[in-house]
Every structure is written in structure tokens, then in C-alpha cells.
């Protein structure tokens, strides 16, 4: 920039200052700052090498959030689905699914094992399951009583035929 350009800028800034509201920083200082930066002497080759060495030594910051070391453990969750089904006759089956893949299907399990497992898991689970098992037990007891009555009739019929 030449001296004429600087004086023109000063004249223009003085006119703008009288027309526009007063700014906290004077226009002359901002106009001189670039001129001073341009009047500095260029860097010598030695200082350029120092600048490139320091740039090589300091790594570039990576994009995104910086990684922060946390003390929290990352837990891996596994989705297993165990389905236990029972009938009124007291027959129980279990099926196990890992995610979308079937691990086991239609495994027959005893009612006593279902009852023990439910008690081990939670009291809220064992109550309803025990009710179903007790209802199946009562049904089976009634069936046994009916079959015993039929057996007695069959024994009496056999005894009459033998006599």
C-alpha cells in the first residue's frame, strides 16, 4: 500500500465516522494493522525450517470429539429368549432362542423342574406357575380316581365271571 492509499482510507474513515455512530475501535488503527503486517521482513530459510519442524512434531488434531478415557465398563448384552409352555395335563416344554436363531425347540421338561426354576428366578414368577401346576395336579388326581373306580368295576366283573 502506498501512503496515498492510507491517507485516502483515513479521509474516508473520518467521513464515515462523522456520518455513522461512533465505534469503540478507531478506523485508523485497523487500516494500519495490515500495512504493518506487510512491511515485515520475509522469513529466512532457517526460520522456515524451524516452522516446518514444529508442524511435523505436533500432530494434527483429529475431527470429531476427542476420546476421553472412561472408567465405565462396556457391557455386552446377549438376548436369549426362553419360552416355557405348559398344558392342563401337566406337560411342559421349553424353547430357547438366541437373537433370531433357535437353539432348542420342543424340549420336554418335568413340572417339578419348572416350579424349582420359577422359585429360583423370582417370587412373582413362581406364584402363577405353581397355580397352573397345582391345577394340573388336581386334574391328574381326578383322572387317577376315575381310572381306579373303573379298575374296581373291571375286577368285580372278572370275579363274577370266574365264580
C-alpha positions as CSV (number, residue, x, y, z in Angstrom):
1,X,0.0,0.0,0.0
2,X,1.2,3.4,-0.7
3,X,1.0,6.5,1.5
4,X,-1.7,8.0,-0.7
5,X,-3.9,4.9,-0.2
6,X,-3.5,5.2,3.5
7,X,-4.4,8.9,3.6
8,X,-7.5,8.2,1.4
9,X,-8.6,5.5,3.8
10,X,-8.1,7.9,6.7
11,X,-10.1,10.5,4.9
12,X,-12.9,8.1,4.1
13,X,-12.9,6.7,7.6
14,X,-13.2,10.2,9.1
15,X,-16.2,10.9,6.9
16,X,-17.8,7.6,7.8
17,X,-17.1,8.4,11.5
18,X,-19.0,11.7,11.3
19,X,-21.9,10.1,9.5
20,X,-22.1,6.7,11.3
21,X,-22.3,6.1,15.0
22,X,-19.0,6.1,16.9
23,X,-17.3,2.7,17.0
24,X,-15.2,1.6,20.0
25,X,-12.1,0.9,17.8
26,X,-10.8,3.7,15.6
27,X,-10.7,3.0,11.9
28,X,-7.1,4.3,11.5
29,X,-5.8,1.5,13.7
30,X,-7.5,-1.2,11.7
31,X,-6.2,0.3,8.5
32,X,-2.6,0.4,9.8
33,X,-2.5,-3.1,11.1
34,X,-2.4,-4.7,7.6
35,X,0.1,-2.3,6.4
36,X,2.4,-3.1,9.3
37,X,2.0,-6.8,8.7
38,X,3.1,-6.3,5.0
39,X,6.1,-4.3,5.9
40,X,7.7,-7.0,8.0
41,X,10.7,-8.7,6.6
42,X,10.1,-12.1,5.0
43,X,11.3,-15.2,6.9
44,X,14.7,-16.5,6.4
45,X,15.1,-20.2,5.3
46,X,16.3,-21.1,8.8
47,X,13.1,-19.9,10.4
48,X,11.0,-21.7,7.7
49,X,12.7,-25.0,8.6
50,X,12.0,-24.4,12.3
51,X,8.4,-23.8,11.4
52,X,8.1,-27.0,9.4
53,X,9.8,-29.0,12.1
54,X,7.4,-27.8,14.7
55,X,4.5,-28.5,12.4
56,X,5.8,-32.1,11.9
57,X,6.3,-32.7,15.6
58,X,2.8,-31.5,16.6
59,X,0.2,-33.9,15.3
60,X,-2.9,-32.6,13.5
61,X,-6.0,-32.6,15.7
62,X,-8.5,-35.2,14.6
63,X,-12.0,-34.4,13.6
64,X,-14.9,-35.1,15.9
65,X,-15.0,-35.4,19.6
66,X,-11.7,-36.1,21.4
67,X,-11.7,-39.6,23.0
68,X,-11.9,-39.4,26.8
69,X,-10.8,-42.3,28.9
70,X,-13.7,-43.5,30.9
71,X,-13.8,-45.9,33.8
72,X,-17.2,-47.2,32.9
73,X,-17.3,-50.8,31.7
74,X,-18.9,-51.5,28.4
75,X,-21.3,-54.4,28.9
76,X,-22.2,-56.6,26.1
77,X,-25.8,-57.7,26.2
78,X,-27.0,-61.1,25.0
79,X,-30.5,-61.6,24.0
80,X,-31.7,-65.1,25.0
81,X,-35.4,-65.9,24.9
82,X,-36.6,-68.8,27.0
83,X,-40.2,-69.8,26.4
84,X,-41.8,-72.4,28.8
85,X,-45.2,-73.6,27.9
86,X,-47.5,-76.0,29.8
87,X,-50.7,-77.8,29.2
88,X,-53.6,-78.5,31.6
89,X,-52.4,-82.1,31.6
90,X,-49.1,-81.1,33.2
91,X,-46.9,-81.5,30.2
92,X,-44.2,-78.8,29.9
93,X,-42.0,-77.8,27.0
94,X,-39.1,-75.3,26.7
95,X,-37.8,-73.4,23.7
96,X,-34.7,-71.3,23.6
97,X,-33.9,-68.6,21.1
98,X,-30.6,-66.7,20.7
99,X,-31.5,-63.5,18.9
100,X,-33.3,-64.7,15.8
101,X,-31.7,-68.2,15.8
102,X,-33.4,-71.2,17.5
103,X,-31.1,-73.0,19.9
104,X,-33.7,-75.6,21.1
105,X,-37.3,-76.3,20.3
106,X,-39.9,-78.6,22.0
107,X,-37.8,-79.9,24.8
108,X,-40.0,-81.8,27.3
109,X,-39.3,-80.8,30.9
110,X,-40.8,-82.0,34.2
111,X,-43.3,-79.8,36.1
112,X,-41.1,-80.0,39.2
113,X,-38.2,-78.5,37.3
114,X,-40.4,-75.6,36.1
115,X,-41.5,-75.0,39.6
116,X,-38.0,-75.0,41.0
117,X,-36.7,-72.7,38.3
118,X,-39.5,-70.3,38.9
119,X,-38.8,-70.2,42.6
120,X,-35.2,-69.5,41.9
121,X,-35.9,-66.7,39.5
122,X,-38.5,-64.6,41.4
123,X,-41.4,-65.0,43.7
124,X,-43.7,-63.1,41.3
125,X,-43.0,-65.9,38.7
126,X,-43.4,-68.8,41.0
127,X,-46.9,-67.9,42.2
128,X,-48.7,-68.1,38.9
129,X,-46.7,-71.1,37.7
130,X,-47.4,-73.0,40.9
131,X,-51.1,-72.3,40.4
132,X,-51.0,-73.8,37.0
133,X,-49.1,-76.9,38.2
134,X,-51.5,-77.4,41.2
135,X,-54.5,-77.2,38.8
136,X,-52.8,-79.8,36.6
137,X,-52.1,-81.9,39.7
138,X,-55.7,-81.8,40.7
139,X,-56.8,-82.7,37.2
140,X,-54.5,-85.7,37.2
141,X,-55.6,-86.8,40.7
142,X,-59.3,-86.8,39.5
143,X,-58.2,-88.8,36.4
144,X,-56.4,-91.3,38.7
145,X,-59.6,-91.6,40.9
146,X,-61.7,-92.2,37.8
147,X,-59.4,-94.9,36.5
148,X,-59.2,-96.6,39.9
149,X,-63.0,-96.7,40.0
150,X,-63.0,-98.3,36.5
151,X,-60.4,-100.8,37.7
152,X,-62.6,-101.8,40.6
153,X,-65.5,-102.4,38.3
154,X,-63.4,-104.4,36.0
155,X,-62.1,-106.6,38.9
156,X,-65.7,-107.2,40.1
157,X,-66.8,-108.1,36.6
158,X,-63.8,-110.5,36.3
159,X,-64.6,-112.1,39.7
160,X,-68.3,-112.7,38.7
161,X,-67.1,-114.5,35.5
162,X,-64.8,-116.7,37.5
163,X,-67.4,-117.8,40.0
